Amino acid sequence: MQELIILLFLFSATIFLKIKFKEVLYHSQKERISVTLIIMAIMISWERYSTTHQIWLFPGPGGIGINLFGLPIELYIFYLLLPQFVFIIFDLVHKREDQIKTPVKP
């Protein structure tokens, strides 16, 4: 259940930042989907490798209990939301640094 609260917070924060600062991260819908799917494929592959080789495990209690290809469904949702959140934060920090570096003309 804690994972769902974290995912809900991540989703809410992403939507809030995107609306408040009018962030445009991608040039097209195709670019948005392809970047998200590439990141998701890399991360899910790493998770599958790690659980197959028992580097880490996902214990039963604490999650929703729905597994897809041996991984909790929360993990897939997390990897769908994470790129958007990280890219928005990165873009906002980058813009803020540019504002600080640019001298104000009198």
All heavy atoms as an XYZ file, in Angstrom:
887
protein
N       0.813     -1.193      0.000
C       0.000      0.000      0.000
C       0.864      1.267      0.000
O       0.488      2.266     -0.576
C      -0.927     -0.047      1.222
C      -1.930      1.044      1.229
S      -3.059      0.821     -0.151
C      -4.103      2.191      0.060
N       2.040      1.196      0.651
C       2.917      2.360      0.687
C       3.391      2.726     -0.712
O       3.576      3.897     -1.026
C       4.135      2.124      1.581
C       3.814      1.967      3.038
C       3.539      0.520      3.420
O       3.545     -0.374      2.587
N       3.253      0.305      4.690
N       3.588      1.696     -1.548
C       4.038      1.965     -2.917
C       3.012      2.773     -3.687
O       3.357      3.658     -4.467
C       4.327      0.653     -3.662
C       5.547     -0.077     -3.175
C       5.224     -1.027     -2.022
O       4.045     -1.142     -1.635
O       6.160     -1.632     -1.497
N       1.737      2.483     -3.471
C       0.684      3.233     -4.162
C       0.649      4.690     -3.726
O       0.407      5.583     -4.539
C      -0.671      2.576     -3.931
C      -0.899      1.265     -4.667
C      -2.257      0.690     -4.324
C      -0.765      1.460     -6.154
N       0.900      4.929     -2.457
C       0.932      6.314     -1.966
C       2.093      7.063     -2.599
O       1.948      8.210     -3.038
C       1.022      6.327     -0.421
C      -0.267      5.750      0.169
C       1.277      7.737      0.100
C      -0.225      5.499      1.649
N       3.239      6.421     -2.703
C       4.399      7.046     -3.344
C       4.125      7.304     -4.821
O       4.438      8.374     -5.348
C       5.657      6.174     -3.149
C       6.053      6.147     -1.677
C       6.809      6.672     -4.014
C       7.113      5.129     -1.338
N       3.525      6.336     -5.505
C       3.200      6.511     -6.921
C       2.183      7.630     -7.124
O       2.298      8.421     -8.064
C       2.671      5.208     -7.506
C       3.684      4.096     -7.695
C       2.992      2.816     -8.122
C       4.751      4.495     -8.694
N       1.202      7.710     -6.241
C       0.213      8.786     -6.331
C       0.869     10.149     -6.108
O       0.571     11.114     -6.817
C      -0.906      8.551     -5.317
C      -2.055      9.544     -5.341
C      -2.751      9.524     -6.691
C      -3.041      9.239     -4.231
N       1.774     10.229     -5.146
C       2.497     11.479     -4.910
C       3.350     11.849     -6.119
O       3.372     13.001     -6.546
C       3.384     11.368     -3.669
C       4.281     12.549     -3.488
C       3.790     13.747     -3.007
C       5.626     12.473     -3.829
C       4.615     14.857     -2.865
C       6.457     13.570     -3.693
C       5.942     14.766     -3.208
N       4.061     10.886     -6.676
C       4.909     11.125     -7.847
C       4.073     11.605     -9.030
O       4.435     12.552     -9.722
C       5.673      9.854     -8.200
C       6.686      9.943     -9.321
C       7.824     10.882     -8.937
C       7.241      8.567     -9.618
N       2.938     10.964     -9.255
C       2.048     11.356    -10.341
C       1.505     12.766    -10.112
O       1.516     13.605    -11.023
C       0.895     10.350    -10.455
C      -0.092     10.693    -11.518
C       0.237     10.552    -12.855
C      -1.349     11.152    -11.194
C      -0.673     10.862    -13.851
C      -2.264     11.470    -12.175
C      -1.927     11.328    -13.510
N       1.060     13.057     -8.894
C       0.518     14.390     -8.570
C       1.578     15.470     -8.721
O       1.302     16.540     -9.270
C      -0.022     14.411     -7.140
O      -1.013     13.441     -6.977
N       2.776     15.204     -8.233
C       3.856     16.186     -8.336
C       4.226     16.436     -9.795
O       4.472     17.587    -10.190
C       5.078     15.705     -7.557
N       4.247     15.394    -10.598
C       4.570     15.540    -12.018
C       3.538     16.403    -12.725
O       3.886     17.340    -13.447
C       4.658     14.162    -12.692
O       5.636     13.379    -12.017
C       5.026     14.291    -14.158
N       2.266     16.114    -12.500
C       1.191     16.888    -13.134
C       1.224     18.333    -12.647
O       1.104     19.274    -13.444
C      -0.177     16.242    -12.842
C      -0.252     14.848    -13.457
C      -1.315     17.117    -13.337
C      -0.111     14.824    -14.968
N       1.411     18.544    -11.345
C       1.454     19.900    -10.798
C       2.587     20.714    -11.417
O       2.383     21.857    -11.852
C       1.615     19.840     -9.272
C       1.844     21.186     -8.652
C       0.801     22.075     -8.482
C       3.116     21.575     -8.252
C       1.013     23.322     -7.922
C       3.350     22.807     -7.691
C       2.284     23.700     -7.519
N       3.787     20.159    -11.458
C       4.932     20.881    -12.014
C       4.757     21.155    -13.501
O       5.106     22.233    -13.989
C       6.220     20.096    -11.772
C       6.681     20.002    -10.323
C       7.849     19.040    -10.206
C       7.055     21.374     -9.788
N       4.197     20.200    -14.206
C       3.982     20.369    -15.646
C       2.982     21.490    -15.920
O       3.190     22.311    -16.816
C       3.499     19.060    -16.248
C       3.485     19.045    -17.746
C       3.307     17.630    -18.234
C       3.334     17.532    -19.717
N       4.583     17.862    -20.316
N       1.923     21.563    -15.138
C       0.909     22.601    -15.332
C       1.408     23.954    -14.843
O       1.280     24.966    -15.539
C      -0.398     22.214    -14.616
C      -1.029     21.009    -15.339
C      -1.367     23.377    -14.569
C      -2.202     20.404    -14.616
N       1.997     23.993    -13.655
C       2.424     25.262    -13.064
C       3.492     25.961    -13.893
O       3.432     27.164    -14.118
C       2.936     25.054    -11.647
C       3.446     26.343    -11.005
C       3.478     26.260     -9.535
C       4.068     27.474     -8.873
N       3.405     28.714     -9.143
N       4.484     25.220    -14.354
C       5.594     25.827    -15.078
C       5.475     25.678    -16.596
O       6.386     26.064    -17.322
C       6.920     25.228    -14.592
C       7.205     25.556    -13.158
C       7.034     24.603    -12.167
C       7.613     26.832    -12.794
C       7.287     24.907    -10.842
C       7.872     27.141    -11.476
C       7.702     26.181    -10.490
N       4.350     25.096    -17.053
C       4.084     24.942    -18.490
C       5.272     24.304    -19.217
O       5.733     24.808    -20.243
C       3.723     26.283    -19.108
C       2.457     26.888    -18.533
C       2.215     28.270    -19.076
C       0.980     28.894    -18.522
N       0.994     29.231    -17.132
N       5.739     23.201    -18.652
C       6.893     22.516    -19.206
C       6.533     21.756    -20.476
O       5.533     21.056    -20.528
C       7.472     21.524    -18.194
C       8.209     22.174    -17.072
C       9.410     22.957    -17.532
O      10.224     22.414    -18.287
O       9.518     24.123    -17.161
N       7.341     21.920    -21.493
C       7.221     21.147    -22.730
C       8.533     20.391    -22.879
O       9.558     20.977    -23.200
C       6.970     22.060    -23.945
C       6.877     21.245    -25.207
C       5.721     22.898    -23.736
N       8.477     19.094    -22.611
C       9.698     18.304    -22.592
C      10.022     17.670    -23.938
O      11.165     17.419    -24.240
C       9.580     17.206    -21.537
C       9.380     17.688    -20.108
C       9.150     16.510    -19.188
C      10.580     18.490    -19.646
N       9.005     17.393    -24.709
C       9.205     16.669    -25.964
C       8.631     17.466    -27.121
O       7.719     18.254    -26.955
C       8.526     15.292    -25.898
C       8.995     14.466    -24.734
C       8.207     14.311    -23.601
C      10.230     13.842    -24.759
C       8.638     13.549    -22.535
C      10.661     13.073    -23.694
C       9.863     12.936    -22.581
O      10.297     12.187    -21.530
N       9.159     17.206    -28.306
C       8.686     17.896    -29.497
C       7.438     17.257    -30.072
O       6.695     17.900    -30.801
C       9.786     17.929    -30.560
C      11.012     18.657    -30.108
N      11.033     20.014    -29.874
C      12.254     18.218    -29.821
C      12.234     20.373    -29.474
N      13.001     19.297    -29.434
N       7.223     15.979    -29.781
C       6.062     15.287    -30.319
C       5.634     14.167    -29.372
O       6.389     13.772    -28.472
C       6.379     14.701    -31.694
O       7.332     13.662    -31.569
N       4.438     13.667    -29.606
C       3.932     12.548    -28.813
C       4.759     11.286    -29.077
O       5.002     10.494    -28.181
C       2.460     12.299    -29.165
C       1.784     11.300    -28.279
C       1.542     11.817    -26.879
O       1.659     13.005    -26.602
N       1.229     10.920    -25.988
N       5.225     11.122    -30.313
C       6.044      9.968    -30.672
C       7.351      9.976    -29.878
O       7.814      8.934    -29.405
C       6.333      9.998    -32.172
C       7.125      8.833    -32.674
C       7.357      8.933    -34.164
C       8.217      7.808    -34.667
N       8.515      7.924    -36.088
N       7.951     11.140    -29.731
C       9.190     11.254    -28.964
C       8.947     10.929    -27.496
O       9.741     10.226    -26.865
C       9.757     12.669    -29.108
C      11.080     12.858    -28.424
C      11.603     14.276    -28.557
O      10.882     15.153    -29.053
O      12.752     14.499    -28.149
N       7.848     11.402    -26.943
C       7.514     11.138    -25.547
C       7.354      9.642    -25.303
O       7.901      9.089    -24.348
C       6.225     11.856    -25.164
C       5.716     11.530    -23.773
C       4.335     12.090    -23.559
N       4.278     13.471    -23.959
C       4.027     14.482    -23.144
N       3.761     14.251    -21.891
N       3.996     15.710    -23.582
N       6.640      8.977    -26.187
C       6.393      7.544    -26.029
C       7.677      6.748    -26.206
O       7.973      5.847    -25.414
C       5.304      7.078    -27.016
C       3.957      7.673    -26.601
C       5.224      5.562    -27.070
C       2.856      7.479    -27.616
N       8.462      7.092    -27.215
C       9.682      6.323    -27.470
C      10.696      6.473    -26.338
O      11.303      5.483    -25.913
C      10.300      6.703    -28.812
O      10.665      8.052    -28.838
N      10.889      7.678    -25.827
C      11.839      7.883    -24.724
C      11.377      7.127    -23.482
O      12.168      6.433    -22.828
C      12.010      9.392    -24.418
C      12.723      9.613    -23.103
C      12.749     10.078    -25.546
N      10.094      7.216    -23.159
C       9.570      6.524    -21.983
C       9.704      5.012    -22.133
O      10.109      4.322    -21.198
C       8.101      6.910    -21.750
O       8.019      8.332    -21.579
C       7.548      6.234    -20.519
N       9.394      4.483    -23.320
C       9.486      3.045    -23.517
C      10.931      2.546    -23.508
O      11.196      1.443    -23.008
C       8.799      2.646    -24.825
C       7.273      2.727    -24.809
C       6.708      2.349    -26.167
C       6.682      1.863    -23.716
N      11.849      3.333    -24.033
C      13.263      2.934    -23.995
C      13.762      2.867    -22.556
O      14.400      1.892    -22.149
C      14.123      3.896    -24.839
C      13.846      3.673    -26.322
C      15.610      3.710    -24.541
C      14.443      4.734    -27.227
N      13.458      3.899    -21.779
C      13.877      3.912    -20.374
C      13.219      2.768    -19.616
O      13.862      2.061    -18.830
C      13.571      5.271    -19.723
C      14.471      6.339    -20.331
C      13.737      5.205    -18.211
C      14.134      7.743    -19.919
N      11.934      2.560    -19.877
C      11.213      1.487    -19.199
C      11.799      0.122    -19.572
O      11.970     -0.734    -18.698
C       9.738      1.549    -19.554
C       8.887      0.610    -18.766
S       7.166      0.894    -19.164
C       6.425     -0.418    -18.249
N      12.127     -0.091    -20.830
C      12.701     -1.371    -21.263
C      14.043     -1.628    -20.586
O      14.318     -2.756    -20.141
C      12.861     -1.384    -22.778
N      14.878     -0.603    -20.497
C      16.178     -0.753    -19.844
C      16.003     -1.091    -18.367
O      16.640     -2.022    -17.846
C      17.028      0.517    -20.026
C      17.426      0.673    -21.494
C      18.259      0.486    -19.123
C      18.017      2.026    -21.832
N      15.141     -0.359    -17.694
C      14.968     -0.565    -16.260
C      14.303     -1.913    -15.952
O      14.705     -2.605    -15.015
C      14.156      0.587    -15.651
C      14.835      1.938    -15.779
S      16.533      1.971    -15.165
C      16.267      1.796    -13.430
N      13.305     -2.297    -16.732
C      12.640     -3.582    -16.507
C      13.611     -4.730    -16.793
O      13.625     -5.735    -16.077
C      11.356     -3.694    -17.352
C      10.324     -2.648    -16.895
C      10.777     -5.102    -17.301
C       9.871     -2.781    -15.461
N      14.442     -4.581    -17.820
C      15.452     -5.611    -18.102
C      16.398     -5.764    -16.923
O      16.763     -6.882    -16.539
C      16.252     -5.246    -19.357
O      15.427     -5.171    -20.464
N      16.810     -4.644    -16.357
C      17.693     -4.693    -15.200
C      16.995     -5.355    -14.007
O      17.588     -6.171    -13.298
C      18.162     -3.290    -14.826
C      18.940     -3.284    -13.558
C      18.557     -2.771    -12.359
C      20.231     -3.853    -13.341
N      19.526     -2.986    -11.420
C      20.571     -3.651    -11.995
C      21.130     -4.521    -14.159
C      21.767     -4.087    -11.454
C      22.326     -4.962    -13.603
C      22.633     -4.727    -12.267
N      15.743     -5.024    -13.789
C      14.994     -5.632    -12.682
C      14.844     -7.135    -12.889
O      14.992     -7.913    -11.948
C      13.608     -4.990    -12.556
C      13.619     -3.548    -12.137
C      13.956     -3.336    -10.678
O      13.887     -4.289     -9.871
O      14.283     -2.196    -10.337
N      14.526     -7.553    -14.101
C      14.381     -8.978    -14.398
C      15.708     -9.707    -14.169
O      15.738    -10.789    -13.593
C      13.914     -9.201    -15.843
C      12.515     -8.774    -16.118
C      11.473     -9.699    -15.576
N      11.678    -11.039    -16.121
C      11.385    -12.147    -15.473
N      10.867    -12.094    -14.285
N      11.598    -13.315    -16.022
N      16.800     -9.119    -14.636
C      18.115     -9.722    -14.433
C      18.417     -9.848    -12.941
O      18.896    -10.886    -12.473
C      19.197     -8.875    -15.123
C      20.591     -9.359    -14.852
C      21.139    -10.412    -15.572
C      21.374     -8.764    -13.859
C      22.424    -10.871    -15.313
C      22.656     -9.205    -13.588
C      23.175    -10.262    -14.325
O      24.432    -10.706    -14.049
N      18.149     -8.797    -12.201
C      18.462     -8.775    -10.765
C      17.631     -9.779     -9.982
O      18.130    -10.411     -9.056
C      18.252     -7.375    -10.205
O      19.108     -6.470    -10.859
N      16.360     -9.907    -10.336
C      15.539    -10.874     -9.600
C      15.846    -12.308    -10.028
O      15.796    -13.217     -9.203
C      14.036    -10.590     -9.794
O      13.732    -10.543    -11.185
C      13.649     -9.287     -9.130
N      16.180    -12.509    -11.306
C      16.538    -13.853    -11.774
C      17.806    -14.348    -11.095
O      17.904    -15.507    -10.699
C      16.733    -13.852    -13.308
O      15.545    -13.381    -13.926
C      17.057    -15.230    -13.824
N      18.777    -13.465    -10.916
C      20.045    -13.830    -10.275
C      20.016    -13.594     -8.758
O      21.046    -13.665     -8.104
C      21.192    -13.047    -10.910
C      21.489    -13.504    -12.300
N      20.621    -13.325    -13.347
C      22.556    -14.156    -12.821
C      21.138    -13.829    -14.444
N      22.315    -14.348    -14.158
N      18.842    -13.290     -8.238
C      18.592    -13.081     -6.815
C      19.510    -12.040     -6.191
O      19.980    -12.183     -5.066
C      18.675    -14.403     -6.063
C      17.602    -15.370     -6.486
C      17.614    -16.651     -5.690
O      18.550    -16.923     -4.931
N      16.566    -17.434     -5.858
N      19.779    -10.989     -6.961
C      20.502     -9.847     -6.400
C      19.591     -9.129     -5.412
O      20.016     -8.700     -4.359
C      20.985     -8.908     -7.519
C      22.007     -9.648     -8.393
C      21.564     -7.623     -6.948
C      22.409     -8.921     -9.648
N      18.311     -9.020     -5.776
C      17.297     -8.590     -4.839
C      15.992     -9.284     -5.171
O      15.796     -9.819     -6.242
C      17.113     -7.080     -4.775
C      16.724     -6.408     -6.052
C      15.525     -6.448     -6.682
C      17.547     -5.555     -6.839
N      15.549     -5.697     -7.809
C      16.783     -5.128     -7.930
C      18.856     -5.118     -6.729
C      17.288     -4.288     -8.892
C      19.345     -4.275     -7.689
C      18.567     -3.865     -8.749
N      15.095     -9.275     -4.198
C      13.813     -9.960     -4.329
C      12.700     -9.015     -3.931
O      12.918     -8.031     -3.218
C      13.786    -11.202     -3.435
C      14.870    -12.239     -3.677
C      14.835    -13.295     -2.593
C      14.714    -12.864     -5.045
N      11.523     -9.323     -4.372
C      10.339     -8.564     -3.978
C       9.492     -9.447     -3.076
O       8.834    -10.368     -3.552
C       9.535     -8.135     -5.212
C      10.278     -7.186     -6.104
C      10.869     -7.635     -7.273
C      10.406     -5.857     -5.755
C      11.558     -6.758     -8.094
C      11.094     -4.984     -6.567
C      11.670     -5.433     -7.730
N       9.518     -9.181     -1.774
C       8.743    -10.011     -0.857
C       7.239     -9.810     -1.099
O       6.810     -8.773     -1.575
C       9.162     -9.524      0.524
C       9.680     -8.150      0.315
C      10.229     -8.114     -1.085
N       6.456    -10.799     -0.739
C       5.019    -10.789     -0.980
C       4.249     -9.669     -0.312
O       3.590     -8.891     -0.987
N       4.277     -9.546      1.012
C       3.438     -8.520      1.644
C       3.989     -7.110      1.409
O       5.177     -6.907      1.251
C       3.489     -8.882      3.124
C       4.753     -9.641      3.302
C       4.994    -10.353      1.992
N       3.077     -6.161      1.354
C       3.475     -4.766      1.188
C       3.117     -4.199     -0.159
O       3.012     -3.003     -0.321
N       2.919     -5.039     -1.143
C       2.553     -4.572     -2.469
C       1.092     -4.867     -2.756
O       0.348     -5.368     -1.912
N       0.696     -4.577     -3.975
C      -0.675     -4.865     -4.379
C      -0.886     -6.374     -4.464
O      -1.946     -6.876     -4.158
C      -0.989     -4.208     -5.741
C      -0.924     -2.697     -5.629
C      -2.352     -4.619     -6.248
C      -1.118     -1.977     -6.942
N       0.140     -7.072     -4.911
C       0.049     -8.514     -5.035
C      -0.132     -8.979     -6.466
O      -0.241    -10.163     -6.731
N      -0.171     -8.036     -7.410
C      -0.305     -8.385     -8.817
C       1.084     -8.368     -9.441
O       1.772     -7.354     -9.393
C      -1.226     -7.389     -9.549
C      -2.603     -7.372     -8.913
C      -1.317     -7.738    -11.026
C      -3.502     -6.288     -9.438
N       1.483     -9.486    -10.018
C       2.788     -9.576    -10.674
C       2.589     -9.738    -12.166
O       1.674    -10.425    -12.613
C       3.592    -10.752    -10.132
C       4.088    -10.500     -8.733
O       4.220     -9.363     -8.303
N       4.356    -11.564     -8.007
N       3.458     -9.112    -12.933
C       3.440     -9.212    -14.380
C       4.842     -9.608    -14.815
O       5.804     -8.862    -14.569
C       3.029     -7.870    -14.985
C       2.815     -7.812    -16.483
C       1.685     -8.747    -16.902
C       2.492     -6.397    -16.910
N       4.992    -10.782    -15.391
C       6.293    -11.331    -15.789
C       7.257    -11.410    -14.611
O       8.438    -11.125    -14.734
C       6.909    -10.516    -16.926
C       6.039    -10.416    -18.138
C       5.541     -9.195    -18.535
C       5.709    -11.539    -18.872
C       4.722     -9.087    -19.651
C       4.895    -11.446    -19.988
C       4.395    -10.219    -20.378
N       6.740    -11.738    -13.441
C       7.574    -11.939    -12.269
C       7.925    -10.677    -11.500
O       8.643    -10.746    -10.510
N       7.431     -9.530    -11.940
C       7.704     -8.269    -11.247
C       6.389     -7.627    -10.811
O       5.383     -7.750    -11.509
C       8.461     -7.305    -12.163
C       9.851     -7.751    -12.613
C      10.407     -6.769    -13.639
C      10.793     -7.872    -11.444
N       6.393     -6.925     -9.673
C       5.168     -6.275     -9.211
C       4.687     -5.212    -10.206
O       5.489     -4.524    -10.833
C       5.571     -5.621     -7.890
C       6.884     -6.186     -7.533
C       7.503     -6.736     -8.761
N       3.385     -5.074    -10.322
C       2.795     -4.110    -11.249
C       3.177     -2.675    -10.871
O       3.298     -1.807    -11.736
C       1.258     -4.290    -11.322
C       0.665     -3.555    -12.521
C       0.577     -3.820    -10.059
C       0.851     -4.273    -13.801
N       3.428     -2.441     -9.580
C       3.839     -1.104     -9.140
C       5.139     -0.669     -9.797
O       5.354      0.514    -10.045
C       4.041     -1.056     -7.618
C       2.840     -1.389     -6.804
C       2.828     -2.832     -6.346
O       3.251     -3.710     -7.111
O       2.390     -3.081     -5.230
N       5.991     -1.628    -10.062
C       7.279     -1.325    -10.688
C       7.095     -0.784    -12.102
O       7.749      0.176    -12.497
C       8.134     -2.588    -10.706
C       9.627     -2.404    -10.836
C      10.157     -1.616     -9.657
C      10.293     -3.735    -10.922
N       6.185     -1.380    -12.842
C       5.906     -0.908    -14.199
C       5.320      0.513    -14.175
O       5.702      1.360    -14.982
C       4.942     -1.860    -14.912
C       5.533     -3.220    -15.175
C       5.283     -4.279    -14.325
C       6.353     -3.433    -16.268
C       5.820     -5.532    -14.562
C       6.907     -4.682    -16.519
C       6.637     -5.719    -15.656
O       7.185     -6.953    -15.893
N       4.425      0.754    -13.245
C       3.833      2.095    -13.122
C       4.912      3.102    -12.742
O       4.964      4.216    -13.278
C       2.690      2.084    -12.093
C       1.566      1.155    -12.556
C       2.150      3.496    -11.862
C       0.523      0.870    -11.500
N       5.775      2.725    -11.818
C       6.859      3.604    -11.387
C       7.757      3.980    -12.560
O       8.117      5.146    -12.734
C       7.668      2.918    -10.290
C       8.813      3.731     -9.771
C       8.593      4.859     -9.006
C      10.116      3.355    -10.057
C       9.654      5.600     -8.528
C      11.177      4.092     -9.577
C      10.945      5.224     -8.812
N       8.091      3.006    -13.391
C       8.972      3.286    -14.521
C       8.271      4.035    -15.648
O       8.933      4.569    -16.529
C       9.636      2.016    -15.026
C      10.694      1.525    -14.077
C      10.790      0.192    -13.743
C      11.591      2.400    -13.478
C      11.758     -0.263    -12.861
C      12.553      1.965    -12.594
C      12.627      0.641    -12.292
O      13.578      0.192    -11.417
N       6.964      4.083    -15.643
C       6.241      4.953    -16.576
C       6.252      6.400    -16.096
O       6.332      7.332    -16.887
C       4.797      4.480    -16.754
C       4.579      3.293    -17.658
C       3.121      2.856    -17.608
C       4.981      3.619    -19.083
N       6.153      6.594    -14.781
C       6.086      7.942    -14.216
C       7.455      8.572    -14.000
O       7.613      9.790    -14.124
C       5.351      7.909    -12.872
C       3.885      7.543    -12.899
C       3.350      7.423    -11.487
C       3.094      8.565    -13.680
N       8.439      7.768    -13.658
C       9.754      8.292    -13.278
C      10.421      9.158    -14.349
O      10.908     10.247    -14.023
C      10.673      7.143    -12.860
C      12.017      7.572    -12.290
C      11.812      8.277    -10.965
C      12.921      6.376    -12.122
N      10.466      8.756    -15.616
C      11.140      9.609    -16.607
C      10.517     11.002    -16.711
O      11.230     11.994    -16.794
C      10.978      8.846    -17.924
C      10.747      7.449    -17.544
C      10.048      7.483    -16.228
N       9.191     11.073    -16.675
C       8.526     12.368    -16.762
C       8.923     13.260    -15.588
O       9.261     14.429    -15.765
C       7.002     12.187    -16.777
C       6.498     11.410    -17.952
C       6.722     12.149    -19.251
O       6.540     13.359    -19.326
N       7.140     11.443    -20.270
N       8.874     12.696    -14.384
C       9.196     13.470    -13.184
C      10.646     13.947    -13.205
O      10.930     15.120    -12.953
C       8.927     12.620    -11.939
C       9.177     13.343    -10.654
C       8.299     14.306    -10.204
C      10.293     13.063     -9.895
C       8.533     14.985     -9.020
C      10.537     13.719     -8.708
C       9.652     14.691     -8.271
N      11.553     13.051    -13.522
C      12.985     13.395    -13.525
C      13.291     14.441    -14.593
O      14.017     15.400    -14.347
C      13.843     12.132    -13.724
C      15.298     12.479    -13.964
C      13.724     11.231    -12.513
N      12.721     14.291    -15.785
C      12.988     15.248    -16.858
C      12.416     16.626    -16.529
O      13.026     17.646    -16.848
C      12.430     14.753    -18.190
C      13.162     13.562    -18.740
C      12.527     12.680    -19.585
C      14.485     13.306    -18.408
C      13.191     11.582    -20.107
C      15.160     12.209    -18.912
C      14.507     11.351    -19.763
N      11.257     16.685    -15.887
C      10.685     17.975    -15.501
C      11.566     18.646    -14.460
O      11.872     19.837    -14.568
C       9.240     17.805    -14.991
C       8.309     17.526    -16.171
C       8.779     19.040    -14.227
C       6.893     17.204    -15.778
N      11.981     17.912    -13.444
C      12.853     18.479    -12.410
C      14.174     18.945    -13.028
O      14.649     20.051    -12.736
C      13.118     17.455    -11.283
C      11.827     17.113    -10.554
C      14.186     17.954    -10.321
C      11.195     18.280     -9.817
N      14.765     18.143    -13.894
C      16.015     18.519    -14.539
C      15.846     19.801    -15.347
O      16.683     20.708    -15.277
C      16.501     17.384    -15.451
C      17.759     17.721    -16.193
C      18.985     17.635    -15.568
C      17.708     18.142    -17.513
C      20.152     17.961    -16.240
C      18.862     18.467    -18.205
C      20.086     18.376    -17.563
N      14.778     19.891    -16.110
C      14.539     21.071    -16.932
C      14.317     22.318    -16.069
O      14.834     23.399    -16.376
C      13.342     20.839    -17.846
C      13.271     21.836    -18.970
O      14.331     22.159    -19.548
O      12.153     22.310    -19.276
N      13.581     22.180    -14.978
C      13.354     23.324    -14.087
C      14.646     23.792    -13.425
O      14.896     24.996    -13.324
C      12.315     22.971    -13.022
C      10.881     22.807    -13.521
C       9.994     22.313    -12.393
C      10.355     24.100    -14.095
N      15.467     22.858    -12.986
C      16.752     23.218    -12.371
C      17.657     23.885    -13.405
O      18.309     24.898    -13.114
C      17.433     21.975    -11.746
C      18.871     22.266    -11.367
C      16.643     21.495    -10.548
N      17.679     23.355    -14.610
C      18.502     23.924    -15.680
C      18.053     25.356    -16.010
O      18.889     26.256    -16.162
C      18.423     23.035    -16.916
C      19.292     23.467    -18.039
N      20.667     23.523    -17.941
C      18.990     23.886    -19.287
C      21.168     23.958    -19.085
N      20.170     24.183    -19.910
N      16.760     25.578    -16.104
C      16.253     26.931    -16.374
C      16.576     27.884    -15.231
O      16.907     29.042    -15.456
C      14.744     26.898    -16.611
C      14.371     26.338    -17.952
C      12.871     26.325    -18.128
C      12.508     25.750    -19.477
N      11.060     25.649    -19.664
N      16.468     27.393    -14.007
C      16.774     28.230    -12.835
C      18.253     28.619    -12.824
O      18.592     29.756    -12.521
C      16.402     27.481    -11.557
C      16.676     28.248    -10.309
C      15.749     29.428    -10.187
N      16.054     30.108     -8.956
C      15.970     31.397     -8.777
N      15.534     32.171     -9.747
N      16.278     31.941     -7.641
N      19.132     27.685    -13.159
C      20.565     27.999    -13.219
C      20.849     29.038    -14.295
O      21.691     29.910    -14.110
C      21.374     26.738    -13.476
C      21.489     25.841    -12.278
C      22.281     24.584    -12.578
O      22.562     24.297    -13.765
O      22.615     23.883    -11.618
N      20.164     28.942    -15.425
C      20.335     29.928    -16.492
C      19.897     31.312    -16.032
O      20.516     32.315    -16.369
C      19.550     29.528    -17.739
C      20.205     28.372    -18.475
O      21.373     28.057    -18.155
O      19.536     27.789    -19.354
N      18.830     31.380    -15.244
C      18.366     32.667    -14.720
C      19.377     33.264    -13.753
O      19.591     34.468    -13.736
C      17.027     32.498    -14.007
C      15.866     32.252    -14.920
C      14.581     31.997    -14.152
O      14.595     31.861    -12.925
N      13.484     31.914    -14.874
N      19.994     32.434    -12.947
C      20.979     32.910    -11.975
C      22.233     33.396    -12.678
O      22.810     34.428    -12.308
C      21.315     31.800    -10.949
C      20.100     31.523    -10.077
C      22.520     32.181    -10.105
C      20.243     30.314     -9.178
N      22.676     32.691    -13.717
C      23.903     33.054    -14.426
C      23.744     34.290    -15.300
O      24.693     35.012    -15.539
C      24.380     31.891    -15.293
C      24.892     30.730    -14.488
C      25.304     29.598    -15.400
C      25.741     28.394    -14.598
N      26.065     27.262    -15.462
N      22.539     34.540    -15.777
C      22.304     35.683    -16.657
C      22.222     36.951    -15.813
O      21.365     37.074    -14.953
C      20.984     35.501    -17.435
O      21.017     34.261    -18.111
C      20.790     36.637    -18.417
N      23.120     37.896    -16.064
C      23.080     39.134    -15.283
C      21.861     39.969    -15.680
O      21.446     40.004    -16.828
C      24.373     39.854    -15.659
C      24.778     39.257    -16.952
C      24.215     37.880    -17.014
N      21.323     40.644    -14.692
C      20.179     41.516    -14.924
C      20.688     42.864    -15.429
O      21.569     43.477    -14.836
C      19.362     41.709    -13.620
C      18.203     42.638    -13.838
C      18.912     40.357    -13.089
N      20.144     43.300    -16.560
C      20.578     44.582    -17.136
C      19.750     45.708    -16.533
O      18.536     45.628    -16.456
C      20.408     44.551    -18.657
C      21.295     43.531    -19.299
C      21.097     43.520    -20.801
C      21.993     42.448    -21.402
N      21.821     42.356    -22.840
N      20.426     46.773    -16.112
C      19.695     47.890    -15.500
C      18.923     48.700    -16.514
O      19.042     48.748    -17.635
C      20.777     48.745    -14.860
C      22.073     48.289    -15.439
C      21.838     46.949    -16.065
